[in-house]
Amino acid sequence: MPRFFVEPKTIKGDKFSIRGREARHISTVLRLERGDTISIFDGTGKEYFAIIENAGDSGVDVRVIHEKFRERESYVEVTLFQGLPKSTKMDLIVEKCTEIGIHRIVPIVTSRVVPDIETGKMEERRSRWERIAKEASKQSGRTRVTEIGKIIPFKEAFKAELDLKIVPWEDERGTGLKDVLKKCRIEAYPYRIGIFIGPEGGFTRDEIGHARYNDAIPVSLGPNVLRTETAGLVTAAIVLYEFEPRVKNTITSDN
């Protein structure tokens, strides 16, 4: 069944209209018509099954026939603080990290970030990343959408309230990610985990020092040096897998 994202404020009662990109996709790309059934999610955990009552250029009118609250997100909230990479690598990072269930992605500016940080252009890029996150959530069956934070300086990222801060670093030799996560399961269960990833050139030693000062733990991901677009995805996947037994799986229905 085709699945679409609609902002929560759009859904008012059992009848409402879908506008914009999703409406064009329904009527122009998929050519769905009156009487066809679609699935809708609003990013808050709610999912709706609806019948199309009218599909046209101005929008798509639907009637909800079934509603349910379906919460399958992990109790662990993973935030990826990603050093801005070159080109369109951030598009891939947002797409894949959304698919695996990351809660939030915050682009950060570090010493070795190459892209020019122009407010207008960066806001355009952020809007694109938000669209990518919505599409990835829709495709992967998630009921929530990964939040894309505003672009912030490296040091500001450490002001976030987190229970555990992990910094994959190619020069770390003594502490592995596995060791840190194992210790956490024994001593204290972290519900808010931050993963800090440098851009193509990695973090400077001064940045690693600042991270340590703010209780972040540099970790090794193994003998291979991973690209910036790979490191965050791998780290987040391992973290989510490690805490998989505590994933929500709640479904409530209006029927």
N, C-alpha and C positions, 0 to 999 in steps of 0.2 A: 504494500500500500504506500503511495507517495506520502512523504513526510515533509512538513514545512514549519518554519519558525515564525512566530508572531509575538510582538511585544505584549506583555501582560496588560498594559493600559488599553490595548485594542479590543480585548475580549470583555464584552459587556453583555451578560446574560447568555442565552442559548443561541442568539443570532447576532452576527457581526460581519464586518467586511474586511477583507484582506487587501491591502494596497501595496504599491511599490514593486520591488524586485520579485518578491514571492508571488504576487498576483500575476505578473507578466510571465513568470515561469509556469504557473498553473495553466493560464489560458493560451499563451503563445507557443511555449516550448513543448509542454506535454499535451496541449490541446484537450484538457479535461473539460467536461461539460456538465450541465445540469443533471443531477442524479448520481454523479460519481462520488465515491467516498474517499476522504483523505484523512491523514493523521496530522495533528498540530501539537507543537509543544511551545511553552512560553518562557523557558529558561528558569522557572522557579520550582520545577519538579512536577508540574501538572501536564497532563497529556489529554488531548481531546480527539475524539473521532467525530467527524462531521460530514454532512452531505452538502454538496454544492447546489445552491438554489439558483445562482446566476453567475455566469462568467463572461466578463467583457473587458474592453480596454480600460474602463474607469476603475475596475476592481473586481473582486470575487466575493459574492455574498454566500455565506455558509450558515448551516444550522447544526448545532451540536446535538448528537444523539447519544453520546456516552462520554463521561469524564472520569478521569482517575488521577490519583496522586501516586507517582511512581518514583521512588527515591532509590537510586542505585549508586550514588556517589560514595567515595571513600570517606570515612570519618577523618582521615588524615588530609589536611589541606596543604597541598604542595604549591609553593610559589617559586617560579623560576625567575631569577634576576639575570637577565641575559644582556651581556655586553653587545652593543649594536654591531652586527656584522656588515660586511660589504654586500653590494648587489641586492638580490632578492632572497638571500638565505633566510631572512627573518620570516618570510612567508612560509617556507617549509617548516621552520621551527614551530611557528604558531599552529600550523595544520596538524602536524604529527603529535605535538604535546597535548593538543586539545583532544585528539583521538584517544590517547591513553588515559586521560582523566585528570590532567593538571588543573588546579583550582584557579590559578592566576599567573599571568606572565607580565613582568615589569621590565621594559627595556632600560638599560643603564648606560651611562656615558663614563667610560674609563680612560686611562691615559693613552691606551693604544687603539681607541676607537678611530676608524678612518673616515666614515661618512660625515659630511658637513651637517651640523645640527642647526637647521633653519626652522624656526617655529612653524611657519606655514606648511612647508614640505613635510615636516615630521608629523603634523596633525593629519595630513592627507594619508600618510603611510599608516598611521595608527588607525584611521577609519578603515583602511583596507584590511588591516590585521583583524579588526573586529568582525568584518564581513567574513573573512576566512575562518575565524573561530566559530561563527554561527553555522557556516556550511559544514565544517568538520564535525560539530556537535550533532547536526542533523543527520549526516551520513553515518556516524558511528553509533547512533541510537541513544546518545546521552539525553537526559532531561534537563540539564543545565549547560550553560555556555561558559567557557573559560573567559575570565575577565582579563582585559588588556589594560594594564595600568598606564599612567602617563610616564613619559621619558624623564628619568631623574638622574642626578649625579651619583657616582659610585658610593660615596660616603653616606649619602642620604638613605641609601637602601638599608643600611644597618640600623635605622631608626624603627624599622618595622617590628611589630611584636611577634616574635617567633620563639618556639620551644627548642628548635634545633637549627643551626646554620651550618651548611656543608659547602665547602669550596673545593671542587675537583681541581687539582693542580699537578701539572706534569712533573714538577720537581719534588713532590712529596714522596718520601721513601718509607717512612716509619709507620704510617697509619693508613689502612685501607678502608674503603667504604663499608665493606662487610663487617669489619671490626667495630666501627662506630654504630652501625645499625643493630648489631648483636648486643652491644652494651646497652643501648637504649631500650631494647625489649626487656632486658633484665632489671635495669635500674629505674627507668622512668619512661612512660609512654608519651612520645611527642605528638601533639595533635596539629601543630603548625610548623611545617618544615620549609626552610628556605634553601634553595640551591643557587649558588652564585657561579656564573660561567663567564669567563673572559671572552673578548673578541678574537679575531684571528691571531693576534700576537700574544694572547694570553694576558695574565695579570703581571704587573711589575712586583718586585720584592717589597716595595713600599706598600703596595696595595694589599699584599698578603699579610704584611705586618699590621696594617690597619684592621684587616679582617680578624686576625688573632686577638688583637686588643679588644675587639667587640664580641669576643666569645665564639667566633666562627672556627670551624675545624677544617683545615686543609686535609684532603684525602686523596689517595691514589685510586685510579680506576683500573690499574693493571699496567703491564709493561708497554702497551701501545699508546701512542699519543693520538688522541681523538680530535677531529675537527670541531670547531665551535658549534656547528649545527648538529653534531652527533653527541657531544658530551652531555648536554642538558637532557636530551631525550633518553639516553642510556641511564643516566643517574636517576631521573624521575621514574623510569620504568622499574628499576631495581627497588627503589624506595616504596613504590605502590605495591609491588609484588610482596615485599617483605611484610607489609602490614595488611595484606589481602584478607586474612581471616576476620578483620573488623570492618568489612565493607557493608554499607547499608543495603538492604534489599527489601524495602517496604513498599507495598502496593495497597492503596485504599481506593475504593470506587464509590461512585454515587448511586450505584445500583446494587 
